[in-house]
């Protein structure tokens, strides 16, 4: 039986499929950890605690300042004040009257006020069903707690 020259076989002297090493031109140390050079870690220094000078504040033993409800209230109050300031500026800059028609009611309002009222109506359309759903889930959770105890 003779060898077929068109058959895909390894040629003498070429690396086998999937072999990695110096003879492989596609060898990559990034993908093959065995080809990476060995690195010796440098010493970090003393592992025992170093004494501090007497009278120096020890920051490691000091309790961290935690958030309180009052700080959250102040943050919310400041953010609300900024939002209200922007709303006031928006209303003052958009004070041209515009005609509003709703069912049988019609009238004129400043543009900023009309847009603010529309935003409040949209907020209520989302908040009221969401609040009712939260109440429904709380009642269901209380009922299940009563049945377990």
N, C-alpha and C positions, 0 to 999 in steps of 0.2 A: 504494500500500500504506500502510495507516495503522499507527500505533504502538499496541501493545497496552498499556494502562495497568496491567495486572496483572503485566506482565513485570518481573522483577527487574533493573532497569538503574540505572546511576548517575544520580543527579539532578544538575542543574547546581549547581555550588558545593560539592558534597560530595566528600570525597576518594575516590579509587579504592580498591578492595579491596587491602589490604596496604600502602597507603602510610603512611608515618610522617612526622610533621612537626607544626608548630604547629597546623595545621588539624585534625589527628587527635586526638579527645578521649582515645583510648586509648594515646597515645604514652607510652612508659615509658623513662626514661634507664637503668634497671637492665638492661633487655633489649636496648637499642639503644646500643652504644658510641658511635655518631656523635653522640648527643645529650648525652653527658657533657661537662662543662667540662674544658678543658685545664688540667692542673696542672703547674707547673714544679717540678722537684725542688729541694729546698733543698741548699745545699752542705754536705758532711759534715765538713769541717775539713781539717787537713793530712794529706796522703797519704804523707809521708815519716816514717820512724820517729823518734820523739823520744828523745833520749839520756837514759839513766838516770844517776842519781848513782853515783859510784864506791863500791863496797862494798855496794850494795843488791843483794839476791838477785834474780836474773833467773829468774822462774818459767816463762818460755816455753822456756828451754833445759834445764830440769830434767826428768829422766826420770820418767815417771808410774810410780806403784807398781802393779805387776802382781800378779795373783792367783797363788798358788802352791798346790801340792798340800797342803802343810801347813795353809794357811789353810782349804782346802776340808775337810780332815780335821777340823780344830777346829770348823768350822761344823756338819758332820755329827754330830760327837760331842755338841755342845751340843743340837742338835735331838733327837737320840736320847735324851739324858738327860731332856729335857722330856717327850717321849712316854712314856718309862718311868715318870716321876713321875705322869703322868695315869693310866696303867694301874694303878699301885699304888694310887692314890686310888680308882679305880673298883672294884678288887677288894676293898679294905677296906670300902667303903660297901655292897657287894652280897655280904655274906658269909652270907646265909641259905641253909641247905642245901636242895638240890633233888634230886629223884630223877632219875637218868639211866639209860636203858635203851638198849643197843645190841647187837643180835643176841642172843647168849646172856649177855652181860655186863650186870650192873645194879649200881648203887651210888649213893651220894650225894656230891655235890660242892657247894662254895659256888657261888652263882649267878655271881659274877664270874669265878671260875676256869673254870667250864663255858663261859661266853661267850668267854673268852680262848682256850680250847682250840679252840672251834668256829671262831674267826677265824683261828687258826694253820692249822687244817686247810684252810680255804678258801684261804688264801694259798698253801699248798703245792699245792693242786689247780690253781692258776693258774701258779705259778712253775716247777714241774717240767716241764710240757709246753713252756712258753715257753723255758726254758733249753735243753731238748733241741732245739728248733727253731733257736735261735741257733747251737748247735754244728753242726747240720746245714748251715746257711747258710755258716758259716765254712769248713767242709770243702769245700763246693762252690766257694767263692771261691778257696781255695788250689789246688784242682784246675784251675780255669780259669787261674790265674796260671801254673801249671806248664806248661800246654799252650801258653800264649802265648810263654814264654821258651825 
